[in-house]
Amino acid sequence: MPAELAARSTPLDATRLGGGTRAMFECSNTMLAPPLPKPARGPFAAGLCSSLALLGLVAGCGSPEARRPSRVPVTVATVEMKSVPLEWEATGTVEPIASSDVTAQVGGQVTAVLFREGDDVVEGAGLVRLDSRVFAATVEQAEAVLERDRAQARSARLDFERAVVLARQQVLASGELEDKRDAADALAATVRADSASLARARLDLAHATVRAPISGRTGRLRVHVGDLVKPSDPENPVVSIHQLRPIRVSFTIPQTDL
């Protein structure tokens, strides 16, 4: 009756190398049937021992890949230097960079309104036109007075120059010479005063057109055609202008965010 051959593996040594374990086994033959003569070791026995050793290594040691930690994805970027915007969320108030309550510098009746509420105007643009006939008449009167006084001043200057010649010839008394000089000086001063009056009259005529002092957006119009406007009345401005470009924003930031 053939004998049944069983293989038994006995671990001889176990050594850890890197991430795994290398096991060494010893194979022996056991007779389960009636003892037979010990067979000689051949290729079959050597192969059986090698197979058992391989099975022990796989079953006992486990896979090194199973014990590795899971990989974490990493994003790589090039290092560079640049300005990074700093942002805070806050509640603030939007304010115009400049505001102006426009008033008329001269009084008069409104004859034309040259803009509409909410229009954007530039500095120097006409807003309201007043009745300028009175101012134009004042300019003409000042020009006439100036021409008259200039003529008188020229005549007084000529009289004084002739008086100087006569005084050198000792024909004219020194007192009369002084009177001629004073008259010429007085008329010269009158001419300067007339010139100032004419400049003022021309300025009033120019102010008959109310112009924007700043560039911006107009607000509510407070006068209309036919209204009588008082000069330099801060309580009743013609219109308000707000400069919106650039604009100012006021807000509060907690100290902990600074």
Sequence and secondary structure as in RCSB ss.txt:
>XXXX:A:sequence
MPAELAARSTPLDATRLGGGTRAMFECSNTMLAPPLPKPARGPFAAGLCSSLALLGLVAGCGSPEARRPSRVPVT
VATVEMKSVPLEWEATGTVEPIASSDVTAQVGGQVTAVLFREGDDVVEGAGLVRLDSRVFAATVEQAEAVLERDR
AQARSARLDFERAVVLARQQVLASGELEDKRDAADALAATVRADSASLARARLDLAHATVRAPISGRTGRLRVHV
GDLVKPSDPENPVVSIHQLRPIRVSFTIPQTDL
>XXXX:A:secstr
    EEEEEEEEEEEEETTEEEEEEEEEEEE SS        HHHHHHHHHHHHHHHHHHH  GGGGS       
                EEEEEEEEEEE  SS EEEEEE S TT EE TT EEEEE  HHHHHHHHHHHHHHHHHH
HHHHHHHHHHHHHHHHHHTT S HHHHHHHHHHHHHHHHHHHHHHHHHHHHHHHHHHTEEE SS EEE      T
T EE TT TTS SEEEEEEEEEEEEE   GGG 
